[in-house]
Amino acid sequence: MQKVYVYYAERQIDEEMLNLIFLMAHKYKYNYAYFLVYCIFVEEHNNKLNNLDEQSQNLALYYLSRSNELGYDGAKDELENTAGENTTLFKS
């Protein structure tokens, strides 16, 4: 998946990349794909979760939490950083 992500990221094919990431996350329960969905949400808002509206924050946190539950270490680190922002964390 990492190679596929790099291929699409280098070519800036965002819509196609997002579709592939969603497929990998939901169909194959790929932990890194869940994390990428979270990153896409946050990157669109200056890399700050608090810049998102409440529903978008909850959706982004779902993907981050799910990535962590599936064992992606980067998600664990991000959750720890996010918790410092007084964010309510939940199990997906």
NUTORFI-304624 format. One record per atom (N, C-alpha, C, O): residue number from 1; z, y negated, x negated; residue in three letters. Coordinates in pm, 1 decimal, m for minus. Atoms other than C-alpha are relative to their C-alpha. Example, Ala and Ser with C-alpha at 12.3 -4.5 7.8 and 13.67 -1.06 7.14 Angstrom:
zanu i=1 | up=0.0 | north=119.0 | east=m89.0 | aa=ALA $
zanu i=1 | up=780.0 | north=450.0 | east=m1230.0 | aa=ALA $
zanu i=1 | up=0.0 | north=m120.0 | east=m90.0 | aa=ALA $
zanu i=1 | up=66.5 | north=m118.1 | east=m193.6 | aa=ALA $
zanu i=2 | up=m6.0 | north=119.0 | east=82.0 | aa=SER $
zanu i=2 | up=714.0 | north=106.0 | east=m1367.0 | aa=SER $
zanu i=2 | up=73.0 | north=m109.0 | east=77.0 | aa=SER $
zanu i=2 | up=89.9 | north=m219.8 | east=26.1 | aa=SER $
This chain:
zanu i=1 | up=0.0 | north=120.3 | east=m83.4 | aa=MET $
zanu i=1 | up=0.0 | north=0.0 | east=0.0 | aa=MET $
zanu i=1 | up=0.0 | north=m124.5 | east=m86.3 | aa=MET $
zanu i=1 | up=m65.1 | north=m223.3 | east=m52.3 | aa=MET $
zanu i=2 | up=m8.9 | north=117.7 | east=86.4 | aa=GLN $
zanu i=2 | up=80.7 | north=m239.2 | east=m283.5 | aa=GLN $
zanu i=2 | up=m139.2 | north=m41.8 | east=m47.8 | aa=GLN $
zanu i=2 | up=m170.2 | north=m160.9 | east=m51.3 | aa=GLN $
zanu i=3 | up=135.4 | north=30.9 | east=46.6 | aa=LYS $
zanu i=3 | up=m277.3 | north=m215.4 | east=m414.6 | aa=LYS $
zanu i=3 | up=m82.5 | north=m63.7 | east=112.1 | aa=LYS $
zanu i=3 | up=m159.2 | north=m157.2 | east=89.0 | aa=LYS $
zanu i=4 | up=72.4 | north=55.3 | east=m114.8 | aa=VAL $
zanu i=4 | up=m415.3 | north=m283.0 | east=m67.9 | aa=VAL $
zanu i=4 | up=44.3 | north=m144.2 | east=24.7 | aa=VAL $
zanu i=4 | up=m38.7 | north=m231.9 | east=48.8 | aa=VAL $
zanu i=5 | up=m52.7 | north=134.7 | east=m19.7 | aa=TYR $
zanu i=5 | up=m187.5 | north=m585.8 | east=m29.5 | aa=TYR $
zanu i=5 | up=m58.3 | north=m96.2 | east=m103.0 | aa=TYR $
zanu i=5 | up=m101.5 | north=m206.0 | east=m67.7 | aa=TYR $
zanu i=6 | up=52.8 | north=85.2 | east=106.5 | aa=VAL $
zanu i=6 | up=m300.3 | north=m726.9 | east=m365.9 | aa=VAL $
zanu i=6 | up=m147.1 | north=m29.1 | east=24.1 | aa=VAL $
zanu i=6 | up=m191.8 | north=m142.4 | east=6.4 | aa=VAL $
zanu i=7 | up=142.3 | north=18.7 | east=m28.6 | aa=TYR $
zanu i=7 | up=m665.6 | north=m673.0 | east=m272.7 | aa=TYR $
zanu i=7 | up=m20.5 | north=m107.9 | east=106.0 | aa=TYR $
zanu i=7 | up=m101.4 | north=m198.9 | east=87.8 | aa=TYR $
zanu i=8 | up=15.2 | north=95.9 | east=m108.6 | aa=TYR $
zanu i=8 | up=m629.3 | north=m866.5 | east=50.4 | aa=TYR $
zanu i=8 | up=59.1 | north=m136.6 | east=m35.9 | aa=TYR $
zanu i=8 | up=1.1 | north=m239.7 | east=m1.7 | aa=TYR $
zanu i=9 | up=m63.5 | north=126.2 | east=36.9 | aa=ALA $
zanu i=9 | up=m393.5 | north=m1131.1 | east=m89.8 | aa=ALA $
zanu i=9 | up=m88.0 | north=m79.9 | east=m94.1 | aa=ALA $
zanu i=9 | up=m98.8 | north=m201.7 | east=m80.2 | aa=ALA $
zanu i=10 | up=87.6 | north=69.1 | east=94.1 | aa=GLU $
zanu i=10 | up=m631.8 | north=m1213.5 | east=m373.2 | aa=GLU $
zanu i=10 | up=m120.2 | north=m60.5 | east=70.9 | aa=GLU $
zanu i=10 | up=m172.8 | north=m163.3 | east=28.2 | aa=GLU $
zanu i=11 | up=118.2 | north=47.6 | east=m72.6 | aa=ARG $
zanu i=11 | up=m912.8 | north=m1259.3 | east=m124.1 | aa=ARG $
zanu i=11 | up=36.5 | north=m86.9 | east=119.9 | aa=ARG $
zanu i=11 | up=m51.4 | north=m137.2 | east=190.0 | aa=ARG $
zanu i=12 | up=m52.9 | north=83.0 | east=m107.8 | aa=GLN $
zanu i=12 | up=m696.0 | north=m1446.3 | east=126.3 | aa=GLN $
zanu i=12 | up=m57.2 | north=39.0 | east=136.2 | aa=GLN $
zanu i=12 | up=m102.7 | north=m46.0 | east=212.7 | aa=GLN $
zanu i=13 | up=47.0 | north=m51.1 | east=m128.7 | aa=ILE $
zanu i=13 | up=m797.1 | north=m1229.0 | east=419.3 | aa=ILE $
zanu i=13 | up=123.9 | north=24.5 | east=85.3 | aa=ILE $
zanu i=13 | up=162.9 | north=138.7 | east=109.7 | aa=ILE $
zanu i=14 | up=m130.1 | north=m8.2 | east=m65.1 | aa=ASP $
zanu i=14 | up=m482.5 | north=m1305.4 | east=614.3 | aa=ASP $
zanu i=14 | up=0.0 | north=80.0 | east=129.4 | aa=ASP $
zanu i=14 | up=87.6 | north=164.2 | east=149.1 | aa=ASP $
zanu i=15 | up=m0.1 | north=m67.5 | east=m128.9 | aa=GLU $
zanu i=15 | up=m577.5 | north=m1181.7 | east=960.2 | aa=GLU $
zanu i=15 | up=m16.8 | north=150.3 | east=m17.1 | aa=GLU $
zanu i=15 | up=55.2 | north=228.3 | east=45.1 | aa=GLU $
zanu i=16 | up=20.1 | north=m142.2 | east=24.2 | aa=GLU $
zanu i=16 | up=m708.2 | north=m848.5 | east=835.6 | aa=GLU $
zanu i=16 | up=121.7 | north=60.3 | east=m68.7 | aa=GLU $
zanu i=16 | up=162.2 | north=172.4 | east=m37.9 | aa=GLU $
zanu i=17 | up=m116.3 | north=m49.0 | east=71.6 | aa=MET $
zanu i=17 | up=m412.9 | north=m813.4 | east=603.1 | aa=MET $
zanu i=17 | up=117.0 | north=19.3 | east=96.5 | aa=MET $
zanu i=17 | up=187.0 | north=120.4 | east=90.1 | aa=MET $
zanu i=18 | up=m109.4 | north=m10.5 | east=m95.7 | aa=LEU $
zanu i=18 | up=m165.8 | north=m879.0 | east=883.1 | aa=LEU $
zanu i=18 | up=m17.7 | north=122.2 | east=89.6 | aa=LEU $
zanu i=18 | up=78.7 | north=193.9 | east=116.7 | aa=LEU $
zanu i=19 | up=24.8 | north=m118.5 | east=m82.5 | aa=ASN $
zanu i=19 | up=m330.7 | north=m614.4 | east=1101.1 | aa=ASN $
zanu i=19 | up=33.3 | north=128.2 | east=m75.5 | aa=ASN $
zanu i=19 | up=93.7 | north=219.9 | east=m19.7 | aa=ASN $
zanu i=20 | up=m28.6 | north=m117.4 | east=80.9 | aa=LEU $
zanu i=20 | up=m307.7 | north=m362.6 | east=818.7 | aa=LEU $
zanu i=20 | up=150.4 | north=15.4 | east=m23.5 | aa=LEU $
zanu i=20 | up=203.5 | north=126.4 | east=m18.3 | aa=LEU $
zanu i=21 | up=m144.3 | north=m4.7 | east=22.7 | aa=ILE $
zanu i=21 | up=54.3 | north=m452.7 | east=747.1 | aa=ILE $
zanu i=21 | up=72.5 | north=49.1 | east=125.4 | aa=ILE $
zanu i=21 | up=162.5 | north=132.5 | east=116.3 | aa=ILE $
zanu i=22 | up=m61.3 | north=m46.9 | east=m124.7 | aa=PHE $
zanu i=22 | up=149.2 | north=m408.2 | east=1114.3 | aa=PHE $
zanu i=22 | up=m23.5 | north=149.7 | east=19.2 | aa=PHE $
zanu i=22 | up=67.6 | north=222.5 | east=58.7 | aa=PHE $
zanu i=23 | up=31.1 | north=m142.0 | east=m12.5 | aa=LEU $
zanu i=23 | up=m25.9 | north=m71.3 | east=1118.4 | aa=LEU $
zanu i=23 | up=88.8 | north=82.5 | east=m92.1 | aa=LEU $
zanu i=23 | up=147.0 | north=182.3 | east=m49.6 | aa=LEU $
zanu i=24 | up=m80.2 | north=m74.3 | east=96.4 | aa=MET $
zanu i=24 | up=153.7 | north=44.5 | east=804.7 | aa=MET $
zanu i=24 | up=148.1 | north=m0.1 | east=39.5 | aa=MET $
zanu i=24 | up=217.9 | north=99.7 | east=21.3 | aa=MET $
zanu i=25 | up=m140.4 | north=8.2 | east=m40.2 | aa=ALA $
zanu i=25 | up=488.7 | north=m75.1 | east=937.8 | aa=ALA $
zanu i=25 | up=28.2 | north=89.1 | east=120.6 | aa=ALA $
zanu i=25 | up=119.4 | north=171.7 | east=117.0 | aa=ALA $
zanu i=26 | up=m33.1 | north=m67.6 | east=m124.9 | aa=HIS $
zanu i=26 | up=473.1 | north=65.4 | east=1288.5 | aa=HIS $
zanu i=26 | up=m45.3 | north=145.1 | east=5.1 | aa=HIS $
zanu i=26 | up=27.4 | north=230.5 | east=55.7 | aa=HIS $
zanu i=27 | up=50.0 | north=m137.2 | east=m6.9 | aa=LYS $
zanu i=27 | up=260.7 | north=376.7 | east=1249.7 | aa=LYS $
zanu i=27 | up=63.9 | north=89.0 | east=m106.1 | aa=LYS $
zanu i=27 | up=97.6 | north=204.5 | east=m79.7 | aa=LYS $
zanu i=28 | up=m47.4 | north=m82.0 | east=110.8 | aa=TYR $
zanu i=28 | up=388.5 | north=492.2 | east=911.4 | aa=TYR $
zanu i=28 | up=143.6 | north=m31.6 | east=m42.5 | aa=TYR $
zanu i=28 | up=195.2 | north=27.7 | east=m137.3 | aa=TYR $
zanu i=29 | up=m138.9 | north=37.7 | east=30.6 | aa=LYS $
zanu i=29 | up=735.1 | north=329.5 | east=908.6 | aa=LYS $
zanu i=29 | up=16.2 | north=m35.7 | east=m147.9 | aa=LYS $
zanu i=29 | up=112.1 | north=6.0 | east=m212.9 | aa=LYS $
zanu i=30 | up=1.0 | north=36.5 | east=141.8 | aa=TYR $
zanu i=30 | up=655.2 | north=179.7 | east=567.0 | aa=TYR $
zanu i=30 | up=90.7 | north=m120.7 | east=m22.4 | aa=TYR $
zanu i=30 | up=64.4 | north=m229.4 | east=28.9 | aa=TYR $
zanu i=31 | up=m103.2 | north=102.3 | east=16.0 | aa=ASN $
zanu i=31 | up=955.8 | north=m23.3 | east=451.8 | aa=ASN $
zanu i=31 | up=m52.9 | north=m130.4 | east=m59.0 | aa=ASN $
zanu i=31 | up=m11.8 | north=m238.2 | east=m16.0 | aa=ASN $
zanu i=32 | up=54.2 | north=121.5 | east=62.1 | aa=TYR $
zanu i=32 | up=759.6 | north=m267.6 | east=234.2 | aa=TYR $
zanu i=32 | up=m86.6 | north=m78.3 | east=98.6 | aa=TYR $
zanu i=32 | up=m90.8 | north=m201.3 | east=93.4 | aa=TYR $
zanu i=33 | up=82.6 | north=68.2 | east=m100.4 | aa=ALA $
zanu i=33 | up=522.5 | north=m344.8 | east=521.5 | aa=ALA $
zanu i=33 | up=87.9 | north=m80.6 | east=96.4 | aa=ALA $
zanu i=33 | up=52.8 | north=m192.4 | east=134.0 | aa=ALA $
zanu i=34 | up=m92.9 | north=76.0 | east=m84.2 | aa=TYR $
zanu i=34 | up=816.1 | north=m444.8 | east=741.3 | aa=TYR $
zanu i=34 | up=45.9 | north=m126.0 | east=m73.0 | aa=TYR $
zanu i=34 | up=56.4 | north=m233.1 | east=m13.1 | aa=TYR $
zanu i=35 | up=m43.1 | north=114.5 | east=79.4 | aa=PHE $
zanu i=35 | up=932.0 | north=m671.9 | east=461.2 | aa=PHE $
zanu i=35 | up=m110.5 | north=m105.3 | east=m8.2 | aa=PHE $
zanu i=35 | up=m82.0 | north=m224.9 | east=m1.8 | aa=PHE $
zanu i=36 | up=111.2 | north=95.1 | east=7.0 | aa=LEU $
zanu i=36 | up=586.2 | north=m829.9 | east=432.2 | aa=LEU $
zanu i=36 | up=m15.7 | north=m79.0 | east=129.7 | aa=LEU $
zanu i=36 | up=m48.4 | north=m197.6 | east=126.5 | aa=LEU $
zanu i=37 | up=7.0 | north=72.8 | east=m127.9 | aa=VAL $
zanu i=37 | up=586.5 | north=m916.9 | east=803.3 | aa=VAL $
zanu i=37 | up=105.4 | north=m110.5 | east=0.7 | aa=VAL $
zanu i=37 | up=77.4 | north=m223.8 | east=39.7 | aa=VAL $
zanu i=38 | up=m105.5 | north=102.0 | east=11.3 | aa=TYR $
zanu i=38 | up=918.0 | north=m1095.5 | east=749.5 | aa=TYR $
zanu i=38 | up=m46.2 | north=m114.4 | east=m90.5 | aa=TYR $
zanu i=38 | up=m32.2 | north=m231.6 | east=m55.6 | aa=TYR $
zanu i=39 | up=44.2 | north=102.8 | east=96.5 | aa=CYS $
zanu i=39 | up=773.3 | north=m1278.0 | east=447.7 | aa=CYS $
zanu i=39 | up=m106.8 | north=m91.0 | east=59.3 | aa=CYS $
zanu i=39 | up=m105.5 | north=m212.0 | east=36.4 | aa=CYS $
zanu i=40 | up=105.4 | north=80.0 | east=m62.4 | aa=ILE $
zanu i=40 | up=469.8 | north=m1391.8 | east=644.7 | aa=ILE $
zanu i=40 | up=60.0 | north=m100.3 | east=97.3 | aa=ILE $
zanu i=40 | up=20.1 | north=m216.8 | east=98.6 | aa=ILE $
zanu i=41 | up=m67.1 | north=93.1 | east=m91.3 | aa=PHE $
zanu i=41 | up=692.6 | north=m1541.3 | east=914.8 | aa=PHE $
zanu i=41 | up=63.2 | north=m116.0 | east=m76.0 | aa=PHE $
zanu i=41 | up=44.6 | north=m232.3 | east=m40.3 | aa=PHE $
zanu i=42 | up=m78.0 | north=100.6 | east=72.0 | aa=VAL $
zanu i=42 | up=907.3 | north=m1725.6 | east=663.4 | aa=VAL $
zanu i=42 | up=m89.5 | north=m90.5 | east=m85.2 | aa=VAL $
zanu i=42 | up=m66.4 | north=m211.1 | east=m92.3 | aa=VAL $
zanu i=43 | up=89.0 | north=79.2 | east=84.3 | aa=GLU $
zanu i=43 | up=627.8 | north=m1838.3 | east=429.9 | aa=GLU $
zanu i=43 | up=m72.3 | north=m108.1 | east=79.3 | aa=GLU $
zanu i=43 | up=m101.0 | north=m215.7 | east=26.8 | aa=GLU $
zanu i=44 | up=69.0 | north=97.6 | east=m84.2 | aa=GLU $
zanu i=44 | up=457.8 | north=m2015.8 | east=717.3 | aa=GLU $
zanu i=44 | up=87.4 | north=m121.5 | east=30.8 | aa=GLU $
zanu i=44 | up=38.3 | north=m221.8 | east=82.6 | aa=GLU $
zanu i=45 | up=m93.7 | north=107.9 | east=m30.7 | aa=HIS $
zanu i=45 | up=767.5 | north=m2236.7 | east=747.4 | aa=HIS $
zanu i=45 | up=79.5 | north=m39.9 | east=m124.1 | aa=HIS $
zanu i=45 | up=202.3 | north=m48.4 | east=m121.5 | aa=HIS $
zanu i=46 | up=m57.6 | north=49.0 | east=126.3 | aa=ASN $
zanu i=46 | up=832.1 | north=m2349.5 | east=389.7 | aa=ASN $
zanu i=46 | up=107.9 | north=90.9 | east=m56.7 | aa=ASN $
zanu i=46 | up=204.3 | north=44.3 | east=m117.5 | aa=ASN $
zanu i=47 | up=m92.2 | north=m101.1 | east=53.9 | aa=ASN $
zanu i=47 | up=1014.8 | north=m2026.7 | east=299.6 | aa=ASN $
zanu i=47 | up=144.1 | north=m17.8 | east=46.0 | aa=ASN $
zanu i=47 | up=237.3 | north=16.8 | east=m26.6 | aa=ASN $
zanu i=48 | up=m134.3 | north=18.4 | east=m53.5 | aa=LYS $
zanu i=48 | up=1311.8 | north=m2117.0 | east=519.5 | aa=LYS $
zanu i=48 | up=6.4 | north=57.7 | east=140.7 | aa=LYS $
zanu i=48 | up=m63.9 | north=13.4 | east=231.6 | aa=LYS $
zanu i=49 | up=m16.4 | north=m64.4 | east=m129.6 | aa=LEU $
zanu i=49 | up=1419.1 | north=m1896.6 | east=805.1 | aa=LEU $
zanu i=49 | up=46.5 | north=m98.9 | east=105.8 | aa=LEU $
zanu i=49 | up=5.4 | north=m90.4 | east=221.5 | aa=LEU $
zanu i=50 | up=m54.1 | north=97.0 | east=m96.5 | aa=ASN $
zanu i=50 | up=1604.8 | north=m2185.8 | east=968.3 | aa=ASN $
zanu i=50 | up=m104.4 | north=m97.3 | east=52.4 | aa=ASN $
zanu i=50 | up=m78.1 | north=m168.9 | east=149.1 | aa=ASN $
zanu i=51 | up=107.1 | north=85.6 | east=m50.2 | aa=ASN $
zanu i=51 | up=1275.2 | north=m2373.0 | east=1009.6 | aa=ASN $
zanu i=51 | up=m74.1 | north=62.0 | east=117.8 | aa=ASN $
zanu i=51 | up=m155.8 | north=m3.8 | east=182.2 | aa=ASN $
zanu i=52 | up=63.6 | north=m68.9 | east=m111.5 | aa=LEU $
zanu i=52 | up=1166.2 | north=m2115.3 | east=1266.8 | aa=LEU $
zanu i=52 | up=77.2 | north=m25.5 | east=129.4 | aa=LEU $
zanu i=52 | up=197.0 | north=m53.7 | east=126.4 | aa=LEU $
zanu i=53 | up=m69.9 | north=6.1 | east=m128.2 | aa=ASP $
zanu i=53 | up=1243.8 | north=m2136.8 | east=1637.9 | aa=ASP $
zanu i=53 | up=82.2 | north=128.2 | east=15.5 | aa=ASP $
zanu i=53 | up=61.4 | north=224.7 | east=m57.9 | aa=ASP $
zanu i=54 | up=m95.1 | north=m109.9 | east=m12.9 | aa=GLU $
zanu i=54 | up=1512.9 | north=m1897.8 | east=1760.3 | aa=GLU $
zanu i=54 | up=m67.2 | north=135.6 | east=21.5 | aa=GLU $
zanu i=54 | up=m27.7 | north=234.3 | east=m40.5 | aa=GLU $
zanu i=55 | up=68.0 | north=m127.4 | east=m25.4 | aa=GLN $
zanu i=55 | up=1277.3 | north=m1629.0 | east=1893.7 | aa=GLN $
zanu i=55 | up=m70.8 | north=50.7 | east=m124.8 | aa=GLN $
zanu i=55 | up=m67.2 | north=170.2 | east=m154.4 | aa=GLN $
zanu i=56 | up=69.3 | north=m39.1 | east=122.6 | aa=SER $
zanu i=56 | up=1073.3 | north=m1629.0 | east=1573.7 | aa=SER $
zanu i=56 | up=99.2 | north=43.4 | east=m106.8 | aa=SER $
zanu i=56 | up=72.6 | north=137.0 | east=m182.2 | aa=SER $
zanu i=57 | up=m104.6 | north=m42.0 | east=93.7 | aa=GLN $
zanu i=57 | up=1391.7 | north=m1611.3 | east=1366.4 | aa=GLN $
zanu i=57 | up=45.1 | north=142.8 | east=30.9 | aa=GLN $
zanu i=57 | up=58.2 | north=225.7 | east=m59.1 | aa=GLN $
zanu i=58 | up=m44.4 | north=m133.5 | east=m39.8 | aa=ASN $
zanu i=58 | up=1504.6 | north=m1307.8 | east=1564.8 | aa=ASN $
zanu i=58 | up=m103.8 | north=106.2 | east=m33.5 | aa=ASN $
zanu i=58 | up=m69.5 | north=215.2 | east=m79.1 | aa=ASN $
zanu i=59 | up=106.0 | north=m94.8 | east=31.4 | aa=LEU $
zanu i=59 | up=1168.1 | north=m1138.7 | east=1522.6 | aa=LEU $
zanu i=59 | up=m10.9 | north=21.0 | east=m150.8 | aa=LEU $
zanu i=59 | up=m25.5 | north=134.2 | east=m196.8 | aa=LEU $
zanu i=60 | up=5.1 | north=m11.0 | east=145.9 | aa=ALA $
zanu i=60 | up=1159.1 | north=m1213.5 | east=1150.1 | aa=ALA $
zanu i=60 | up=117.9 | north=82.9 | east=m50.0 | aa=ALA $
zanu i=60 | up=101.2 | north=168.4 | east=m137.0 | aa=ALA $
zanu i=61 | up=m118.9 | north=m75.5 | east=41.1 | aa=LEU $
zanu i=61 | up=1514.0 | north=m1079.8 | east=1113.1 | aa=LEU $
zanu i=61 | up=m9.3 | north=147.1 | east=39.3 | aa=LEU $
zanu i=61 | up=42.6 | north=233.9 | east=m30.9 | aa=LEU $
zanu i=62 | up=22.7 | north=m140.5 | east=m37.5 | aa=TYR $
zanu i=62 | up=1416.3 | north=m764.6 | east=1301.1 | aa=TYR $
zanu i=62 | up=m78.0 | north=70.7 | east=m109.9 | aa=TYR $
zanu i=62 | up=m39.9 | north=178.9 | east=m154.4 | aa=TYR $
zanu i=63 | up=83.0 | north=m62.8 | east=102.7 | aa=TYR $
zanu i=63 | up=1145.3 | north=m693.1 | east=1044.7 | aa=TYR $
zanu i=63 | up=74.8 | north=11.8 | east=m132.2 | aa=TYR $
zanu i=63 | up=60.2 | north=111.9 | east=m202.4 | aa=TYR $
zanu i=64 | up=m79.6 | north=m6.6 | east=122.2 | aa=LEU $
zanu i=64 | up=1378.5 | north=m773.7 | east=755.8 | aa=LEU $
zanu i=64 | up=105.4 | north=110.5 | east=10.0 | aa=LEU $
zanu i=64 | up=123.3 | north=188.0 | east=m84.0 | aa=LEU $
zanu i=65 | up=m102.2 | north=m102.6 | east=m20.7 | aa=SER $
zanu i=65 | up=1654.5 | north=m553.6 | east=898.4 | aa=SER $
zanu i=65 | up=m60.9 | north=139.9 | east=m1.4 | aa=SER $
zanu i=65 | up=m5.2 | north=232.7 | east=m60.0 | aa=SER $
zanu i=66 | up=67.4 | north=m131.3 | east=m5.3 | aa=ARG $
zanu i=66 | up=1413.1 | north=m269.1 | east=966.5 | aa=ARG $
zanu i=66 | up=m42.8 | north=43.0 | east=m139.7 | aa=ARG $
zanu i=66 | up=m29.3 | north=160.2 | east=m175.0 | aa=ARG $
zanu i=67 | up=38.9 | north=m29.6 | east=137.1 | aa=SER $
zanu i=67 | up=1280.5 | north=m288.7 | east=610.5 | aa=SER $
zanu i=67 | up=120.1 | north=49.1 | east=m80.3 | aa=SER $
zanu i=67 | up=110.4 | north=145.1 | east=m156.7 | aa=SER $
zanu i=68 | up=m122.8 | north=m39.9 | east=67.9 | aa=ASN $
zanu i=68 | up=1635.2 | north=m266.2 | east=480.6 | aa=ASN $
zanu i=68 | up=44.5 | north=139.5 | east=44.8 | aa=ASN $
zanu i=68 | up=79.6 | north=223.2 | east=m38.3 | aa=ASN $
zanu i=69 | up=m40.8 | north=m130.9 | east=m53.2 | aa=GLU $
zanu i=69 | up=1719.0 | north=28.9 | east=708.7 | aa=GLU $
zanu i=69 | up=m87.0 | north=112.5 | east=m54.7 | aa=GLU $
zanu i=69 | up=m40.8 | north=225.2 | east=m73.0 | aa=GLU $
zanu i=70 | up=91.8 | north=m101.8 | east=52.3 | aa=LEU $
zanu i=70 | up=1413.2 | north=210.8 | east=575.8 | aa=LEU $
zanu i=70 | up=6.4 | north=10.8 | east=m151.8 | aa=LEU $
zanu i=70 | up=m65.5 | north=90.9 | east=m211.5 | aa=LEU $
zanu i=71 | up=m28.2 | north=m19.0 | east=140.8 | aa=GLY $
zanu i=71 | up=1534.1 | north=160.0 | east=220.0 | aa=GLY $
zanu i=71 | up=m69.0 | north=m90.6 | east=m99.7 | aa=GLY $
zanu i=71 | up=m68.0 | north=m60.6 | east=m219.1 | aa=GLY $
zanu i=72 | up=63.8 | north=90.3 | east=95.6 | aa=TYR $
zanu i=72 | up=1341.2 | north=m130.9 | east=68.6 | aa=TYR $
zanu i=72 | up=106.6 | north=m89.3 | east=m63.5 | aa=TYR $
zanu i=72 | up=173.2 | north=m166.1 | east=6.0 | aa=TYR $
zanu i=73 | up=m105.0 | north=73.6 | east=70.9 | aa=ASP $
zanu i=73 | up=1568.9 | north=m283.4 | east=m198.7 | aa=ASP $
zanu i=73 | up=m16.2 | north=m151.6 | east=9.4 | aa=ASP $
zanu i=73 | up=83.2 | north=m223.9 | east=16.2 | aa=ASP $
zanu i=74 | up=23.4 | north=144.2 | east=m10.7 | aa=GLY $
zanu i=74 | up=1406.1 | north=m627.7 | east=m178.0 | aa=GLY $
zanu i=74 | up=52.3 | north=m55.8 | east=131.3 | aa=GLY $
zanu i=74 | up=95.7 | north=m170.9 | east=137.5 | aa=GLY $
zanu i=75 | up=m52.1 | north=42.5 | east=m129.8 | aa=ALA $
zanu i=75 | up=1506.4 | north=m644.9 | east=187.8 | aa=ALA $
zanu i=75 | up=151.2 | north=m14.8 | east=m5.6 | aa=ALA $
zanu i=75 | up=207.6 | north=m106.6 | east=53.8 | aa=ALA $
zanu i=76 | up=m145.3 | north=8.5 | east=13.9 | aa=LYS $
zanu i=76 | up=1867.5 | north=m578.2 | east=97.1 | aa=LYS $
zanu i=76 | up=38.8 | north=m130.5 | east=m68.7 | aa=LYS $
zanu i=76 | up=130.7 | north=m199.5 | east=m24.7 | aa=LYS $
zanu i=77 | up=m26.2 | north=125.4 | east=70.7 | aa=ASP $
zanu i=77 | up=1862.6 | north=m867.3 | east=m149.6 | aa=ASP $
zanu i=77 | up=m24.5 | north=m120.5 | east=89.8 | aa=ASP $
zanu i=77 | up=54.7 | north=m214.8 | east=91.2 | aa=ASP $
zanu i=78 | up=32.8 | north=111.3 | east=m89.2 | aa=GLU $
zanu i=78 | up=1696.4 | north=m1095.9 | east=103.6 | aa=GLU $
zanu i=78 | up=102.7 | north=m12.2 | east=111.7 | aa=GLU $
zanu i=78 | up=138.3 | north=m123.3 | east=150.8 | aa=GLU $
zanu i=79 | up=m103.9 | north=3.9 | east=m103.2 | aa=LEU $
zanu i=79 | up=1950.8 | north=m999.6 | east=370.2 | aa=LEU $
zanu i=79 | up=126.5 | north=m65.4 | east=m53.2 | aa=LEU $
zanu i=79 | up=190.9 | north=m143.4 | east=16.9 | aa=LEU $
zanu i=80 | up=m118.6 | north=61.7 | east=59.9 | aa=GLU $
zanu i=80 | up=2231.0 | north=m1095.1 | east=134.2 | aa=GLU $
zanu i=80 | up=m18.2 | north=m150.8 | east=m13.7 | aa=GLU $
zanu i=80 | up=74.7 | north=m227.3 | east=12.0 | aa=GLU $
zanu i=81 | up=28.6 | north=143.6 | east=10.5 | aa=ASN $
zanu i=81 | up=2065.7 | north=m1432.0 | east=69.9 | aa=ASN $
zanu i=81 | up=m2.0 | north=m66.2 | east=137.1 | aa=ASN $
zanu i=81 | up=48.4 | north=m177.1 | east=154.2 | aa=ASN $
zanu i=82 | up=10.0 | north=52.9 | east=m135.6 | aa=THR $
zanu i=82 | up=1995.5 | north=m1482.8 | east=439.3 | aa=THR $
zanu i=82 | up=137.3 | north=m10.2 | east=64.4 | aa=THR $
zanu i=82 | up=164.7 | north=m105.5 | east=137.5 | aa=THR $
zanu i=83 | up=m134.5 | north=2.2 | east=m57.5 | aa=ALA $
zanu i=83 | up=2353.1 | north=m1398.7 | east=535.0 | aa=ALA $
zanu i=83 | up=75.5 | north=m123.9 | east=m46.2 | aa=ALA $
zanu i=83 | up=164.1 | north=m172.6 | east=24.0 | aa=ALA $
zanu i=84 | up=m61.6 | north=122.0 | east=49.5 | aa=GLY $
zanu i=84 | up=2455.7 | north=m1695.4 | east=322.4 | aa=GLY $
zanu i=84 | up=m39.2 | north=m120.7 | east=81.5 | aa=GLY $
zanu i=84 | up=25.8 | north=m224.8 | east=73.2 | aa=GLY $
zanu i=85 | up=44.5 | north=109.5 | east=m85.7 | aa=GLU $
zanu i=85 | up=2265.9 | north=m1913.6 | east=568.9 | aa=GLU $
zanu i=85 | up=64.3 | north=6.9 | east=138.3 | aa=GLU $
zanu i=85 | up=17.0 | north=m57.3 | east=232.0 | aa=GLU $
zanu i=86 | up=m70.3 | north=m16.7 | east=m127.8 | aa=ASN $
zanu i=86 | up=2508.8 | north=m1812.1 | east=848.1 | aa=ASN $
zanu i=86 | up=m91.2 | north=57.2 | east=106.7 | aa=ASN $
zanu i=86 | up=m85.7 | north=15.7 | east=222.5 | aa=ASN $
zanu i=87 | up=91.7 | north=m61.8 | east=m92.1 | aa=THR $
zanu i=87 | up=2243.1 | north=m1599.4 | east=1009.0 | aa=THR $
zanu i=87 | up=64.1 | north=124.4 | east=58.3 | aa=THR $
zanu i=87 | up=129.3 | north=200.3 | east=m13.3 | aa=THR $
zanu i=88 | up=m51.7 | north=m119.7 | east=m63.5 | aa=THR $
zanu i=88 | up=2341.0 | north=m1334.1 | east=1259.2 | aa=THR $
zanu i=88 | up=m92.9 | north=115.4 | east=m32.5 | aa=THR $
zanu i=88 | up=m211.7 | north=111.6 | east=m0.6 | aa=THR $
zanu i=89 | up=78.3 | north=m116.4 | east=35.2 | aa=LEU $
zanu i=89 | up=2224.8 | north=m998.9 | east=1127.3 | aa=LEU $
zanu i=89 | up=27.5 | north=109.7 | east=101.2 | aa=LEU $
zanu i=89 | up=136.7 | north=117.1 | east=157.4 | aa=LEU $
zanu i=90 | up=m13.3 | north=m105.2 | east=m99.7 | aa=PHE $
zanu i=90 | up=2168.9 | north=m700.9 | east=1350.9 | aa=PHE $
zanu i=90 | up=m75.7 | north=123.1 | east=m44.1 | aa=PHE $
zanu i=90 | up=m162.3 | north=117.1 | east=m131.4 | aa=PHE $
zanu i=91 | up=74.4 | north=m123.8 | east=27.1 | aa=LYS $
zanu i=91 | up=2052.6 | north=m343.2 | east=1340.8 | aa=LYS $
zanu i=91 | up=m120.8 | north=2.8 | east=91.0 | aa=LYS $
zanu i=91 | up=m114.5 | north=m35.5 | east=207.8 | aa=LYS $
zanu i=92 | up=121.3 | north=m7.6 | east=m80.2 | aa=SER $
zanu i=92 | up=1699.8 | north=m286.4 | east=1455.4 | aa=SER $
zanu i=92 | up=6.6 | north=124.3 | east=86.4 | aa=SER $
zanu i=92 | up=m85.9 | north=151.2 | east=163.0 | aa=SER $
